[in-house]
Amino acid sequence: MNTLLAFVAASVALIVIPGPNGIYILTRSAAQGYRAGLVSALGVETGTLAHIAFAVLGVSALIAASPVAFNILKFAGVGYLLYLAARTVLRRSELDLGGGGAPPLPLRRVFRDGIVVNVLNPKVALFFLAFLPQFVTAGAGTAGARAQMMVLGAVFFVLALVLDAGYALAGGAARRWLGRRSGSTHRYGYAIGGIYLTLAAYAVAA
């Protein structure tokens, strides 16, 4: 129980610090409203479950040991963020600002985007590869260690999803505030696209 409580405390401390995932969810919610933000959070954390499975099965260790694999995954993620930026700027009428434009992006695509953005971030894979084993009981054996990591991963997923909901709600509030004051879907679309570009630049530089 002490180990679990320590894991929960460490996880909450890490999740509440604004990072790329939180900014991405905030941006998506600001673009389409809090419902899209919540669906995006679910997609991002579904990607987290994939990374946890990768860590348990040893896939993350292979990525860590191969600079080529790491860079392929990294630049695939950068490319996808650039695609999201371009799509936002070129299809600004899909932004849900209540202006009667084109229908907003379907929620199933919002969910898919969240998964892809997270899964194509190799730094997340390395994070779980380093983070989860620190809370595994010594001498648990291979099977026992894997089982414990899966349980810890499930706890992390629930915590992250709950806290990410806060980013989604904040983004939805920002959308309503900015939507009333921007006076221009064009400028709003450029702002959202610019955030995606910033995330792409961060992924390259970090």
Helices and strands as residue ranges (DSSP letters): H 2-16, H 20-32, H 34-57, H 59-65, H 67-90, G 92-94, H 107-119, H 122-131, G 132-135, H 141-182, H 185-205
